[in-house]
């Protein structure tokens, strides 16, 4: 939930949660699946970029969560 709240600028956590829970369960599953797929892809990309890649990955996550 925190990752989505970090990506959606201008809405509170409660507003983001209300919008997600208002979606059809199949749409919720697609949204969560998309987020997990994006995280998996980011892990692979940053993991193959050398020793500093994992540091850059966690820095990007921290930036989104701010």
C-alpha positions in Angstrom: 0.0 0.0 0.0 2.8 2.4 0.9 4.4 2.0 -2.6 1.1 2.9 -4.3 0.7 5.9 -2.0 4.2 7.1 -2.8 3.5 6.8 -6.6 0.1 8.6 -6.4 0.9 12.2 -5.6 -1.8 14.4 -4.1 -3.9 11.8 -2.5 -3.8 10.6 1.1 -3.3 7.0 2.1 -7.0 6.7 2.9 -8.1 8.0 -0.5 -5.8 5.6 -2.3 -7.1 2.7 -0.2 -10.7 3.8 -0.9 -10.1 3.9 -4.6 -8.4 0.5 -4.6 -11.2 -1.2 -2.5 -13.8 0.3 -4.8 -12.3 -1.6 -7.7 -13.7 -5.0 -8.8 -11.6 -7.9 -7.2 -10.3 -8.9 -10.6 -9.1 -5.3 -11.2 -7.5 -5.3 -7.7 -5.6 -8.5 -8.5 -4.4 -7.0 -11.8 -3.2 -3.9 -10.0 -1.3 -5.8 -7.3 0.1 -8.2 -9.9 1.3 -5.3 -12.0 3.0 -3.7 -9.0 4.7 -7.1 -8.0 5.8 -7.6 -11.6 7.3 -4.1 -11.7 9.2 -4.8 -8.5 10.5 -8.1 -9.8 11.6 -6.5 -13.0 13.3 -3.6 -11.1 15.1 -6.2 -8.9 16.4 -8.0 -12.0 17.5 -4.8 -13.7 19.2 -3.4 -10.6 20.7 -6.8 -9.7 22.5 -7.0 -13.0 24.0 -3.6 -12.7 26.8 -4.5 -10.4 27.5 -4.2 -6.7 26.0 -0.7 -6.5 22.8 -1.9 -8.1 21.1 -3.2 -4.9 22.0 0.1 -3.2 20.4 2.0 -6.1 17.3 -0.3 -5.9 16.8 0.4 -2.2 17.5 4.1 -2.7 14.7 4.1 -5.4 12.3 2.3 -3.0 13.1 4.8 -0.2 12.6 7.7 -2.6 9.1 6.4 -3.6 8.2 5.9 0.0 9.7 9.2 1.1 
